[in-house]
Amino acid sequence: MMLTRTLPIVLALLATQAHADFVETTWVVADFTGEAWFVDPESLQGATQYFEGGFSEGAFYACDFAGQSMSYTTYAPEEFFANPEFAAFATLDDPRFAQASEIFVHRITCEGDGDPVARRILYPFVTTDGRDAAFLPFEGGIFTLEPAE
């Protein structure tokens, strides 16, 4: 009897989309590593990227309560760096990767409230379990962002 009552709740919880681990904050662009193709990395130093609930705005992505969702995949550092999709991250000499025991690869999307022109995807937005930096590949390099204080 108890199983029949709790089973729908358990199934609903399992079907619920995973939410991003420590993304909802204000991030500040701190560094750029790589080759800038079209963007001027200097012009983005100190720029912010903000996420909270269904709203985000900033230097890389915006969604104004238009169907934003966040999910992530967790990797052990050796798994992450062995994945060819994330090979460019091996060029970063950032001690926060060496100190990490888990790396989170986030996919942040904005449905655009039904408007295909307003749809956006921010991927991969990478954080670690240290929660003190985020990394975003853009053009020919990777931006490093840090949480605002």
Secondary structure, 3 states (H helix, E strand, C coil): CHHHHHHHHHHHHHHCCCCCCCCCCEEEEEEEEEECCCCCHHHHCCCEEEEECCEEEECCCCEECCCEEEEEEEECHHHHHHCHHHHHHHHCCCHHHHHCCCEEEEEEEECCCCCHHHCEEEEEEEEECCCCCEEEEECEEEEEEEECC
